[in-house]
Amino acid sequence: MLKSGGGGFNQELHKGPHVAPIMAASGSGHDNYVGWGVFLGIFKNHKLITPHTVDLLGYENLEFWTKTPIDLKVEIQQDNTEGTKSSPCLISDYGWNSSLPDVWQKVTIPKSAFRNVDLTKIFCPFMITGRGSKITFYVDAVMWIPRKANETK
């Protein structure tokens, strides 16, 4: 049994398709927010000290697996915690089927869908969020897929 966010988490019950799943859950209040992401940099006491960035120009798609009852929003963010966020991408536009909320589903989002950011200065290469009361979702095997050698930017 692993603990996550003060609640119980049974890894075998929620085992993802490839790695070890991440669980995110919102509270029971009105219009709660739930999310998870990858943020690059040096942190001390949950405060960003030195941001780091990654260049995503050499990548083609963002791929991950999810098990969720709601249509989640995926974004990337440049520079730092106050940096510009990309245009949001709803997972229902990229392979998630709302009629299968208890099934692991693969989501593939092309790099071109993340607009309004400088792809050479990405501080957060993956951010997934949702709104709602008592929402729990799982994410697994998040990866950026490299562009094939013969493709252009």
N, C-alpha and C positions, 0 to 999 in steps of 0.2 A: 504494500500500500504506500503510495506516495502522497504527500500533502501538497496541496496547491491552493493558495488564497484562503487558508483556514478551513477548507472543506476536505472531505475524503476524496481520493482519486484512485480508482482501481485501474492500473496500467493495462492489464490483460483484457478487461472488459472494453476498454476504449482504444485498443491498440490500432494504430494507423497502418496504412498499407506498406510503409517503407521504413520509418525510423521510430521515433517516440513522439507521440502527439502532444501538442500544447492545448490546454483547456483554458477558455476564457468564459467567465460567467458574470452577468449583471445582477444587481440586487432586485428587490421586489418593489421599489419605489416607482413613481410615475416618470415615464420618459427617461429611463436610465440608459447609460452609455456603456458599451462593452467593447474592448479592443485589445490588440496585441500587435507588437511590431519589433523590428530589428533596427537598432540605433547604433551608429558607429562612433566610437570616441572613448575618451577616458572619463570615467564618472567617479565621483567621490561623494558618499552619503546621498546618493540619488540625484546629484547635481552634476551637470555636464561641465567638465573642466576644460577639455580639449576635444573639439569635434574632429572627426576624420571623415573623408568622403571617398567614394568609389566612382569610377568612370564606367557607365553602362553602355557606351557606344558599341562595344564589341559583343553585345548580347542581343538575342533575338526575341525571346519570350520569357515571361515570368510564369513558372508552373508551381502548383501546390495542390494538395489534397485537402478537402474539408468535409466535415459532417456538421450540418447546421439546419435549423428550422427556419432561418430568415435569410433574406437576400443581403449579403454583407457588402460593404464598400471597401475597395482596395485603392491605396494611394502610395506614392513615393514622395520623398521630401528632400529638398536640396539644402546644402550649407550647414544648418544647425537646428536646434529646437525651435527657433523662430523663423526658419527658412520657408520659402515658398513650397506649397504642396502641389502635386500634379492635379490634373482634372481627375475626378473620382471615376472609378470603374466598378460597376455592379457585377457581382459574380454571375448573375442570371444572364448577362450578355456574353459570357465566356465559358459556358459548359455546365453550369450548375442548374439542376432541375428541382424546383420547389416541391414536386410531388414525391421526392425521395429524401426526406429530411434525416432519416436514420441510416443512410447509406453513405459510405465514403465516396466522394466524387472528385474527379480531377478537373481543375480549372487551369486554363492556359490563356494568358493575357499577352498580346503582342506589345512589344516595347512602344510601338507607335501610338498605343492607346493612352499612354501617360504623357499628356501634353502640358504645356505651360511651365516646364522646369528645364534647367540645364542638365542634361544627362551626364555631363562630365564631372558634376559636383554633387553627387547624391549622398546625403547623410543618413537617410532612412530608405533602404532599398525594398522595404516591405512593411506596410501598415494595413491592418485589416480591422474594421470597426462595424458596429451595428448599434441600433437603438431598440430598447424594449425592456419590459419587466420580466425578470426571471428567465433570461435568455442564456443558454449555454451553447457554445460552439467549439469545435475542435479543428486544429490545423496541423498538417504534417507535410514533411518532405518539401519545404519551400526552397526553390532554386531558380536562379537565372540561367537560362540555356544559352550557351555561346552561339554566335552567328557562325554559319558555315564559312569556311575559308574563301569560297568563291563568291560570297554575297557582298554587296556594298553596304555602306552605312545607311 
